[in-house]
Amino acid sequence: MNSEQIICLSEKKCANAFKKAEGIALYNQEKVLKAFWDNKIALRHFVGTTGYGYGDEGRDTLCKVYAQAFGAEKAIVSPNIVSGTHALTLGLFGVLRPGDIMLSVTGEPYDTLHDVICGDKIGSLKDFGVIYKSLPMLKGRIDIKKVVKTISKQKVAMLYVQRSRGYEWRDSLSVQDIEKFIAKVRAVGYDGCIFVDNCYGEFVETKEPTDVGADIICGSLIKNPGGGIAPTGGYIAGKEKYINMVEGRLTSPSIGMEVGSYAYGYQYFYQGLFMAPHTVKECIKGSLLIGRAMTELGFDTLPKMGKTPCDITRSVIFNNEKKLIDFIQSVQDVSPVDSFVTLLPWDMPGYDDAVIMAAGCFVQGASIELSADAPVKPPYVGYIQGGLTYEHCKIALKKMLEKLL
C-alpha cells in the first residue's frame, strides 16, 4: 500500500475512537464554558496591568476560572511561570520543607526535574534538606502495595505522581489509575500531599486528578490548557492550603498573589483555555491516526490500538537511528514555521542524552502544536505530540510514511 491508502485504511479503523474523543471534547467544552459563565467573564478581564498589579481583576478571575474548570479549590495561573518544569518547581518548593520526605511513586521524574530535586549546590531540594526517594513502577503502573508499605514505615510529606511517560516506554496514567491510587493510600491513613505532574494530560479525559482527590496539579500553558493560543505561562491548582503556600514561593510569603502584573493583557490566556478542549481533541485524533498507521507498518507504538490515550503524546520504537531521525525530520518538514531547517541531535539543557527535536511552532517549544522529539539512544524511541488541527497531523503522517516507505 502507498501512503494515501494506509491513511485511508487507518481513518476507517479509528472511526469509533474518533467519536469517543469528540464526546470527551464536548463534555470538557461545556465544563470550561460554565466556568466562564459562573465567573461572569467580560472584556475588562482582558486588560493588562503594570507595576505591582494590585487589584488585577483579569489575573485574579483567570485563576478562579482555572480552579473551577479543574475541580480545584484554588489555582495560580501566571505568565510569570515560564514552563511546566517551573510550575512543578514552584509547587515542590512551595510545599516541601527541610527534613521532609518526597516519594516519587512513578519512578524517576522527567529529565528536567533531576537537578531541581537532586542537584548539588545549585539551590535544589536536596540543598535545602528535602529527602528524595523513588519507587519503580510495576508493569507500567504504580506499585500501590509497595507505596503503602513504604508510607507505613516512615512519615512521607509528599507522594509525587508523573502522569505522562516522559522518555519511558510505558502508557501514561489515566485519571482512573490516579483515583485508584489516591483511594488506596487515603484508606490506610495517608494525610500528606499528593502532587501530580499533569503535563500533557489536561482535557484528554472528562476528569482531572484534582477531581479525584489530588492535592496539587501543575502544568504548562504552552501545552494542553493554553489551547495553542497562550503565548507563555503555567498553572498550579489544588487544595487552598497548598496553593496558598505556593503563592508565597511564586512572589514572596508576605504578599502572595496580591501582586503580579502583565502589561500585554489576558485575552490569549482566557481564549486559549476556551479553545483547549477542542484543540486537545484534534491532538488526540491525530495521535490515533498516526498510531494506527504506524501499527499497520509493523512498528510498536504506545498507546496500543484500542486503548484510549491518557495524554497527547505517542511513542514509537524504530530500533534504527536513521529511521528515528527521518521520523523527527518529517515533522519539521511540514511545520508552518522553520520547515526548511535540517535537524541535528544536540545536548539540550536539562537532558541526560543528546536530543533531536522538531518544533516548528508559532509559540516557541509549544508541545500542543505538532512537534516531535527523542533522545538519540537505543532502542531509538520517537515521541510525537500535539497538533492544532487534525488536518495538519494527517499531512504530517503522509510525509512520515513517504520517508519510512
C-alpha positions as CSV (number, residue, x, y, z in Angstrom):
1,M,0.0,0.0,0.0
2,N,1.1,3.6,-0.6
3,S,0.9,6.4,2.0
4,E,-2.6,7.5,1.0
5,Q,-4.1,4.0,1.1
6,I,-2.6,3.5,4.6
7,I,-4.1,6.7,5.8
8,C,-7.5,5.9,4.3
9,L,-7.5,2.5,6.0
10,S,-6.3,3.9,9.3
11,E,-9.0,6.6,9.4
12,K,-11.7,3.9,8.9
13,K,-10.3,1.8,11.7
14,C,-10.2,4.9,14.0
15,A,-13.8,5.9,13.5
16,N,-15.1,4.7,16.9
17,A,-12.1,6.2,18.7
18,F,-12.6,9.5,17.0
19,K,-16.2,9.6,18.1
20,K,-15.2,8.9,21.7
21,A,-12.7,11.8,21.6
22,E,-15.3,14.1,20.2
23,G,-17.7,13.2,23.1
24,I,-15.0,14.0,25.6
25,A,-14.3,17.3,23.9
26,L,-18.0,18.3,24.1
27,Y,-18.1,17.5,27.8
28,N,-15.0,19.5,28.6
29,Q,-16.1,22.4,26.4
30,E,-19.3,22.7,28.4
31,K,-17.3,22.5,31.7
32,V,-15.0,25.3,30.6
33,L,-17.9,27.4,29.3
34,K,-19.7,27.0,32.7
35,A,-16.5,28.3,34.4
36,F,-16.6,31.4,32.1
37,W,-20.3,31.9,32.8
38,D,-20.2,31.4,36.5
39,N,-17.3,33.9,36.8
40,K,-19.0,36.5,34.5
41,I,-16.1,36.9,32.2
42,A,-16.2,40.3,30.4
43,L,-13.9,42.4,28.2
44,R,-12.5,44.2,31.2
45,H,-10.8,40.9,32.3
46,F,-8.6,41.0,29.2
47,V,-7.0,44.4,30.1
48,G,-3.3,44.4,31.1
49,T,-1.8,46.0,34.2
50,T,1.6,47.3,35.2
51,G,3.8,47.7,38.2
52,Y,2.6,45.8,41.3
53,G,-0.7,44.8,39.7
54,Y,-2.8,45.5,42.8
55,G,-6.4,44.7,42.1
56,D,-5.7,43.0,38.8
57,E,-9.2,41.6,38.1
58,G,-8.1,39.8,34.9
59,R,-5.4,37.9,36.7
60,D,-7.5,37.0,39.8
61,T,-10.5,35.9,37.8
62,L,-8.4,33.8,35.4
63,C,-7.2,31.9,38.4
64,K,-10.8,31.3,39.5
65,V,-11.8,30.1,36.1
66,Y,-9.0,27.6,36.0
67,A,-9.8,26.4,39.5
68,Q,-13.4,25.7,38.6
69,A,-12.5,24.0,35.3
70,F,-10.1,21.7,37.1
71,G,-12.3,20.9,40.0
72,A,-9.9,22.6,42.4
73,E,-10.4,24.9,45.4
74,K,-7.9,27.4,44.1
75,A,-5.4,28.0,41.3
76,I,-2.4,30.1,40.3
77,V,-2.3,31.0,36.6
78,S,0.6,33.2,35.6
79,P,2.6,34.4,32.6
80,N,5.5,34.6,35.1
81,I,5.6,30.8,35.2
82,V,8.0,30.1,32.3
83,S,7.4,26.4,31.7
84,G,5.9,23.2,33.1
85,T,9.2,22.5,34.9
86,H,9.0,25.9,36.5
87,A,5.4,25.2,37.6
88,L,6.4,21.9,39.1
89,T,9.4,23.5,40.9
90,L,7.2,26.2,42.4
91,G,4.8,23.6,43.7
92,L,7.6,21.4,45.2
93,F,9.4,24.2,46.9
94,G,6.2,25.8,48.0
95,V,5.0,22.8,49.9
96,L,8.1,20.9,51.0
97,R,10.2,21.9,54.0
98,P,13.7,20.8,55.3
99,G,13.6,17.3,56.5
100,D,10.5,16.4,54.6
101,I,10.5,13.2,52.5
102,M,9.3,13.4,48.9
103,L,8.5,10.0,47.4
104,S,8.1,9.6,43.6
105,V,5.7,6.7,43.0
106,T,6.2,6.7,39.2
107,G,9.9,6.1,39.1
108,E,12.4,8.8,38.3
109,P,10.7,12.1,37.2
110,Y,11.3,13.7,33.8
111,D,14.9,14.6,32.9
112,T,14.5,18.4,33.5
113,L,13.5,17.8,37.2
114,H,16.5,15.7,38.2
115,D,18.6,18.8,39.1
116,V,15.6,20.5,40.6
117,I,15.4,17.6,43.1
118,C,18.8,16.2,43.5
119,G,21.3,18.7,42.1
120,D,24.4,19.6,44.2
121,K,24.9,23.2,45.3
122,I,22.6,24.7,42.8
123,G,19.6,25.5,45.0
124,S,17.9,22.1,44.6
125,L,15.5,20.5,47.1
126,K,18.5,18.4,48.2
127,D,20.5,21.5,49.0
128,F,17.6,22.7,51.2
129,G,17.4,19.4,53.1
130,V,14.5,17.7,51.4
131,I,14.9,13.9,51.3
132,Y,14.0,12.4,47.9
133,K,13.1,8.7,47.3
134,S,11.5,6.9,44.4
135,L,9.8,3.6,43.7
136,P,9.9,1.9,40.3
137,M,6.6,1.2,38.6
138,L,5.3,-2.3,38.3
139,K,4.5,-3.2,34.7
140,G,3.8,0.4,33.8
141,R,1.5,1.1,36.8
142,I,2.1,2.5,40.3
143,D,3.1,-0.3,42.7
144,I,0.5,0.5,45.2
145,K,1.4,-2.3,47.6
146,K,5.0,-1.1,47.8
147,V,3.8,2.5,48.3
148,V,1.6,1.5,51.2
149,K,4.4,-0.5,52.7
150,T,6.8,2.5,52.4
151,I,4.4,5.1,53.9
152,S,3.5,2.8,56.8
153,K,7.2,2.7,57.9
154,Q,8.1,6.4,57.7
155,K,6.5,9.8,57.6
156,V,6.3,10.9,53.9
157,A,5.3,14.5,53.3
158,M,4.6,14.2,49.6
159,L,3.7,11.4,47.1
160,Y,4.7,12.6,43.7
161,V,2.9,11.2,40.6
162,Q,4.1,11.9,37.0
163,R,1.0,11.3,34.8
164,S,2.9,11.4,31.4
165,R,5.5,8.8,30.4
166,G,8.4,11.2,29.9
167,Y,11.0,9.2,27.9
168,E,9.9,5.9,29.5
169,W,8.4,3.1,27.4
170,R,5.0,2.9,29.2
171,D,1.5,4.2,28.9
172,S,0.6,7.4,30.6
173,L,-1.5,7.2,33.7
174,S,-5.3,7.7,33.4
175,V,-7.3,9.7,35.9
176,Q,-8.9,6.4,36.9
177,D,-5.4,5.0,37.7
178,I,-4.7,8.0,39.8
179,E,-8.1,7.9,41.5
180,K,-7.5,4.2,42.5
181,F,-4.0,5.1,43.9
182,I,-5.3,8.0,45.9
183,A,-8.2,5.9,47.3
184,K,-5.8,3.2,48.5
185,V,-3.3,5.5,50.2
186,R,-6.0,7.6,51.9
187,A,-7.7,4.4,53.1
188,V,-4.5,3.4,55.1
189,G,-4.4,6.9,56.7
190,Y,-2.0,8.8,54.5
191,D,-2.7,12.5,55.1
192,G,0.2,14.2,53.3
193,C,0.3,16.0,49.9
194,I,-0.5,14.1,46.7
195,F,1.2,16.0,43.9
196,V,0.5,15.3,40.2
197,D,2.6,16.4,37.3
198,N,-0.4,16.9,34.9
199,C,1.6,18.0,31.8
200,Y,0.2,16.7,28.5
201,G,-2.9,15.3,30.2
202,E,-5.3,18.2,30.6
203,F,-8.7,17.7,28.9
204,V,-7.8,14.4,27.5
205,E,-10.4,12.8,29.8
206,T,-13.6,14.2,31.4
207,K,-11.9,14.5,34.8
208,E,-8.6,15.9,36.1
209,P,-6.6,14.5,39.0
210,T,-8.0,17.3,41.2
211,D,-11.5,15.9,40.6
212,V,-10.5,12.6,42.2
213,G,-8.5,13.8,45.2
214,A,-5.1,15.1,44.1
215,D,-3.9,17.9,46.3
216,I,-1.9,19.7,43.6
217,I,-1.7,19.5,39.9
218,C,0.8,21.5,37.7
219,G,1.2,22.2,34.0
220,S,2.3,24.5,31.2
221,L,0.1,26.9,29.2
222,I,2.0,26.1,26.1
223,K,0.7,22.6,26.4
224,N,-2.9,21.5,26.6
225,P,-4.7,24.2,28.6
226,G,-3.3,27.1,26.6
227,G,-5.2,25.8,23.5
228,G,-2.3,26.7,21.2
229,I,-3.1,30.4,21.8
230,A,-1.5,31.2,25.2
231,P,2.0,32.7,24.5
232,T,3.6,31.6,27.7
233,G,2.8,30.7,31.3
234,G,1.9,27.9,33.7
235,Y,-0.6,26.9,36.3
236,I,-0.8,25.2,39.7
237,A,-4.2,24.1,41.0
238,G,-5.5,22.2,44.0
239,K,-6.4,22.5,47.7
240,E,-6.4,26.0,49.0
241,K,-4.0,25.4,51.9
242,Y,-1.3,24.1,49.5
243,I,-1.9,26.8,46.8
244,N,-1.5,29.5,49.5
245,M,1.9,28.0,50.3
246,V,2.9,28.0,46.6
247,E,1.8,31.7,46.1
248,G,4.5,32.7,48.6
249,R,7.1,30.9,46.5
250,L,6.0,32.5,43.3
251,T,6.3,36.0,44.7
252,S,7.1,36.2,48.4
253,P,5.5,34.9,51.6
254,S,4.4,38.4,52.6
255,I,2.4,39.2,49.5
256,G,1.4,36.0,47.8
257,M,-0.9,36.6,44.7
258,E,-1.9,40.1,45.7
259,V,0.7,41.3,43.2
260,G,1.8,40.4,39.7
261,S,1.1,42.5,36.7
262,Y,1.1,41.6,32.9
263,A,1.1,44.7,30.7
264,Y,0.0,42.8,27.5
265,G,-3.4,41.7,28.8
266,Y,-5.0,38.3,29.4
267,Q,-7.1,37.7,26.3
268,Y,-4.9,34.9,24.9
269,F,-4.9,33.1,28.3
270,Y,-8.7,33.1,28.5
271,Q,-9.2,32.4,24.8
272,G,-6.6,29.6,25.0
273,L,-8.5,27.9,27.8
274,F,-11.7,28.2,25.9
275,M,-10.1,26.6,22.9
276,A,-8.3,23.9,24.9
277,P,-10.9,21.1,24.8
278,H,-11.3,21.4,21.0
279,T,-7.5,21.6,20.4
280,V,-6.8,18.6,22.6
281,K,-9.4,16.6,20.7
282,E,-7.6,17.5,17.5
283,C,-4.3,16.3,19.0
284,I,-5.9,13.0,20.2
285,K,-7.4,12.3,16.8
286,G,-4.0,13.0,15.1
287,S,-2.3,10.7,17.6
288,L,-4.8,7.9,17.0
289,L,-4.4,8.2,13.2
290,I,-0.6,8.2,13.4
291,G,-0.6,5.3,15.9
292,R,-2.9,3.2,13.6
293,A,-0.8,3.9,10.5
294,M,2.5,3.1,12.3
295,T,0.9,-0.1,13.6
296,E,-0.1,-1.1,10.1
297,L,3.5,-0.8,9.1
298,G,4.6,-3.1,11.9
299,F,6.0,-0.5,14.3
300,D,5.5,-0.9,18.0
301,T,3.7,2.1,19.4
302,L,2.1,3.3,22.6
303,P,-0.7,3.6,23.5
304,K,-1.7,0.4,21.8
305,M,-4.6,0.5,19.3
306,G,-7.9,0.0,21.1
307,K,-6.7,1.7,24.2
308,T,-7.9,5.2,25.0
309,P,-5.0,7.7,25.1
310,C,-4.4,9.3,28.5
311,D,-2.3,12.2,27.2
312,I,-1.4,13.9,23.9
313,T,1.9,12.1,23.4
314,R,2.6,9.0,21.3
315,S,5.8,6.9,21.3
316,V,7.1,4.7,18.5
317,I,10.1,2.3,18.6
318,F,12.2,2.4,15.5
319,N,15.2,0.3,16.5
320,N,17.2,2.3,14.0
321,E,18.9,5.7,14.4
322,K,18.3,6.8,10.8
323,K,14.6,5.9,10.8
324,L,14.2,7.8,14.1
325,I,15.9,10.9,12.7
326,D,13.9,10.7,9.5
327,F,10.7,10.5,11.5
328,I,11.5,13.6,13.6
329,Q,12.7,15.5,10.5
330,S,9.4,14.7,8.6
331,V,7.5,16.6,11.3
332,Q,9.8,19.6,10.9
333,D,9.4,19.4,7.1
334,V,5.7,20.0,7.4
335,S,5.8,22.6,10.2
336,P,4.3,26.0,9.5
337,V,7.4,27.7,10.9
338,D,11.1,26.8,10.1
339,S,10.0,24.0,7.7
340,F,13.3,24.4,5.9
341,V,15.5,23.6,8.9
342,T,17.6,20.4,8.9
343,L,17.6,18.9,12.4
344,L,20.6,17.6,14.3
345,P,20.8,16.0,17.8
346,W,22.2,18.3,20.4
347,D,22.8,18.4,24.2
348,M,19.7,20.3,25.4
349,P,19.9,21.8,28.9
350,G,18.3,19.5,31.5
351,Y,18.5,16.3,29.4
352,D,20.8,13.4,30.0
353,D,21.3,12.3,26.4
354,A,21.6,14.1,23.1
355,V,18.0,15.0,21.9
356,I,16.6,15.7,18.4
357,M,13.6,17.9,18.4
358,A,11.1,19.1,15.7
359,A,9.3,22.2,16.9
360,G,8.4,24.5,14.0
361,C,5.8,26.2,16.2
362,F,4.1,29.6,16.4
363,V,4.9,29.6,20.1
364,Q,8.4,28.5,20.7
365,G,8.6,25.0,22.1
366,A,4.8,24.6,22.3
367,S,4.0,20.9,22.7
368,I,0.3,21.5,22.0
369,E,1.4,22.3,18.4
370,L,2.6,19.4,16.3
371,S,6.1,18.5,17.5
372,A,8.3,15.5,18.0
373,D,11.4,14.7,19.9
374,A,13.6,11.8,21.0
375,P,16.7,11.0,23.0
376,V,19.1,9.6,20.4
377,K,19.9,6.2,22.0
378,P,18.8,2.6,21.6
379,P,16.1,1.4,21.1
380,Y,15.5,4.7,19.3
381,V,12.1,5.7,20.6
382,G,10.4,8.7,19.0
383,Y,7.8,10.8,20.7
384,I,5.2,12.9,18.8
385,Q,2.7,15.2,20.4
386,G,0.3,18.0,19.7
387,G,-1.4,19.2,16.5
388,L,-3.5,22.3,16.4
389,T,-5.6,20.7,13.7
390,Y,-6.3,17.1,12.7
391,E,-5.6,18.1,9.1
392,H,-2.0,19.1,10.0
393,C,-1.5,15.8,11.7
394,K,-2.8,14.0,8.6
395,I,-0.4,15.9,6.3
396,A,2.5,15.2,8.6
397,L,1.6,11.5,8.6
398,K,1.7,11.4,4.8
399,K,5.3,12.9,5.0
400,M,6.3,10.4,7.6
401,L,5.1,7.5,5.6
402,E,6.8,8.7,2.5
403,K,10.1,8.7,4.3
404,L,9.6,5.4,6.0
405,L,8.3,3.6,2.9
